[in-house]
């Protein structure tokens, strides 16, 4: 039965009044049991200080994981974050700074490591306990000055012909391959020798066990030779010297040994500890002895790995393949990589869809010290990134955290790079700095890195080079539109533009410069910036044809059955073979036929048979771009 309305709220009011009275007169309320409780609270000791605890913090650690490492409740961490004004959930990733501060507040002794370093530490502990280490093949990096015969020496060892297809006869990418000697393996990494590729050579030295320093017997020690010695010493790896070109009449091996001994590399036959072998890449003289010395030095180092561990390694090179997507060349350094493994690779993760060995053959797994091409990446990793097999959920979490950090850094950089009106007014008033925006496209990630670092260094007091974008792959319509908006020139290094991109570039007036040798590119930019660009050689485009079929003719070689798409194909003109927007060969048209007749030229819309000098690897779908080099007077060239 309901109480009357006038008495319904009276008990509540009386209760609140009594509470208010106790607050007003606290002395009177401390009687009986209340006084005992107050005395007990005053006698309670302060909270016991926690014992220091070692805590390893990795990238993207969550509140829950940090609480488990500190052995406290997650709500204590959440309260500490809330006191600092940070609202977080239990599964939220913390940046390294915040996680370190929190851990130290709860008596944590913090050690910050990357995800890959933590995996290596865990595997090292397991290996010490289980003893699963077995001998592995040595990884050998070939270093030295440009044109001293590094790739030719590797060709003699591998019985291949890599140098024949390289621009200007210099190596511009890192290549990795295996060689089998008396049932044992040696893994070779060929690093470029030109000074512009210092970073790539340094990266090669980081993954290597032994450095083979190639020195030309006719040339002696050169600047990049000394640089290679420095890289090898920094990596703390032994050096085996191959004194190449001893078959040449002007070779002086003893002079080379004297120069090397002055730089701290004393030959064994002079009482030192550096193995030196006189070799000839052309005649293959002393090649077996060089391989024997490499294996001997490798045995002395007692190289071992655990094939049962999750695979880890280093990305040597990466690129975008039109048919296969992102492709990375990886050196597996520990563990075994299997098809289907989930991996983290810098700020990229993926699942291994296929593995290819150094000869392009499909394999199911890659043991320690094996270079492989990996398919299945979600993006293009940076060359030099660590490669680590991991649980899929962990891999996704780590990569999402790293990508978020990269986005934050990019936004901060772009915000700081914006020009204010005051700065613009000052520059216009002083007439100071002009900018030359450049968009870089290259065939592999290593070349992109090198160009991105090297080209801004060419800036002068009057002109500053600014990189608008640097990426892997052929020049596309989107690249041309970006260059047009930014008023930039496009530098294509060992790549070409597709037909649509070329047409838009012509309409928009975007300048595209194609290069395949890096020092020619830098020389051209230097001259352009100082106003001295007066070329006497100019490339004139003639036409383009698509390969529809191929025929092998006895005594002639491979003939490409083509349809001329535009322009004219001429006999004895220069021709580029373009496959997936990448130049694979440059040569000369030596045979041009219409049906059974030899002709001098074939125009748009007609079919023809084309033979290219010293090149038989023509495939259906290739594009043949015909051009001539015109010699112009300096005045005409500069016009």
Secondary structure, DSSP 8 states (H G I E B T S, - for coil): ----GGGTTHHHHHHHHHHHHHHHTHHHH--THHHHHHHHHHH---------EEEEE-TT-BHHHHHHHHTS-HHHHHHHHHHTT----TT-B--HHHHHHHHHHTTEEEEE--HHHHHHHHHHHHHHHH---EE--EEEEEEESTTSSHHHHHHHHHT---GGGSGGG---S-EEEEEEETTEEEEEEE---SGGGHHHHHHHHHT-SEEEEEEETTT---HHHHHHHHHHHHTT-EEEEEEE-TTSTT--HHHHHHHHHHTT--BGGGTSSBEEEE-BTTTTBTHHHHHHHHHHHHHHHT-EE-TTSB-EEEEEEEEEETTTEEEEEEEEEESBEETT-EEEETTEEEEEEEEE-TTS-EESEE-SSEEEEEEEESS---TT-EEEE--HHHHHHHHHHHHHHHHHHHHHHHHHH---HHHHHHHHHHT--EEEEEEEEESSHHHHHHHHHHHGGG--SSEEEEEEEEEES-B-HHHHHHHHHHT-EEEEESB-B-HHHHHHHHHHT--EEEESSHHHHHHHHHHHHTT----SEEEEEEEEEEEEEEEEETTTEEEEEEEEEEEEEETT-EEEEEETTEEEEEEEEEEEEETTEE-SEEETT-EEEEEETT-----TT-EEEEEEEEE--HHHHH-
